[in-house]
Amino acid sequence: MLKISQTLVDQIVEHARKDHPDEACGVIAGPVGEGRPERFIPMLNAARSPTFYEFDSGDLLKLYREMDDRDEEPVVIYHSHTATEAYPSRTDVTYANEPNAHYVLVSTADTDDAGPFQFRSYRIVEGEITEEEVEITA
């Protein structure tokens, strides 16, 4: 189960809506070994695409060095889908290389700033997708 604050959920959704119609992506870091998402880190979608996201390799290297210096790890890796449901694509599964991370997907398909959205979380390990419950805390 992913336990995540309402503030972090709001930040992810806001980022997804802001970058729409391109996919948004980012990381929420937390203390190593605790599985607690704390620090919101929006990233640039280097692909600038409505159907694909890609972290800039230089930005990603900088992020991992920064997390290492702060004794953090990626607890949540998130991105948005702009035209499909919030379910991992084959490409998403291929690039899922953090077995301990929660992979959050937000769908902004057919929504506006006031409309509904999908917010779902998955574990992706060795190509196997398992949806998990999301508990949103205060």
C-alpha positions, 0 to 999 in steps of 0.5 A: 500500500502507498501512504501519501499525503494529500499535499503530495497528491495535489502536487502530482495532479497539478504538475500533470495538469500543467504539462498537459497535453504532454506527459508529466513525470517526476519523483518523490524522494524519502528517507532510505529504507523507510518507504515514506514519500516526502520530497516532491521533485518534478522533472522535465519530460525530455521527450516532450510527448503526449504519449511517452515520457523520458527523464533527461539523463543529466537531470536524473544523474543529478537527482540520484547524486542529490538523493544519495547525499541526503540519504534518500531514495525514490519512493514514488516515481510518477507520470501522467497519461494524457489520452489513456487510463492510469495503467502502465504501458508496455514502455512503462514496464520496460523502464521500471527499474526501481523494484522498491518504488511505487509507480504512480500514474495520473490520467488527465484524459478528458479532464479539465482543471475542475474535472475528475482524474485517475490516481493509481499506484502500482508495484512493477517488479521484473515485468509484473504489474501489481496495483496497490491501494492508495491511502491519502493522509492529511 
